[in-house]
Structures are given as C-alpha cells and as structure tokens.
C-alpha cells in the first residue's frame, strides 16, 4: 500500500497529466476564428460549384429530352407506339 504522502504525490502527478492531456486535446479540437472563416469560405465555394454543375447538367438533360422527343415525333414508328413513348412518365 501507499502511504499518505505517496498517494498525495501520485494524485498530483495524475492531475498534472490530466491537465496536459486536456490542453493538447483542446488545441486539436478547436479552430481559431480565422481558420473557421477559411473553412466556411471553402465549403461555400464547393457548394456553389456543385450547384453550378447541377444546373448545367439539368440544362443538358432538358436539351437531350427535347431532341429525343423530336426524333420520336418525326420517326416512322407506328402512331400508337409514339404516343406510348411520348406520354410515358
């Protein structure tokens, strides 16, 4: 067993280690206000790039759909097949 002075010394060492570990972890989990602003700007730029790309893709898909519908409309398929294809959702 430990005598009272050894137990006190051991508890002080454990407390100091706890403080040091907490300080190291705290430094790694928090960012400065400037770092937060930089991260936010990067995320906003990425979101805008994704929105722009989706918008472009939607435009391309709309053009492709109109072209396909026109090809079907003017093809020599039977009328009932054309109606079925063009009215399919």
C-alpha positions, 0 to 999 in steps of 0.5 A: 500500500501507499502511504499518505504522502505517496498517494498525495504525490501520485494524485498530483502527478495524475492531475498534472497529466490530466491537465496536459492531456486536456490542453493538447486535446483542446488545441486539436479540437478547436479552430481559431476564428480565422481558420473557421472563416477559411473553412466556411469560405471553402465549403461555400465555394464547393457548394456553389460549384456543385450547384453550378454543375447541377444546373448545367447538367439539368440544362443538358438533360432538358436539351437531350429530352427535347431532341429525343422527343423530336426524333420520336415525333418525326420517326416512322414508328407506328402512331400508337407506339409514339404516343406510348413513348411520348406520354410515358412518365 
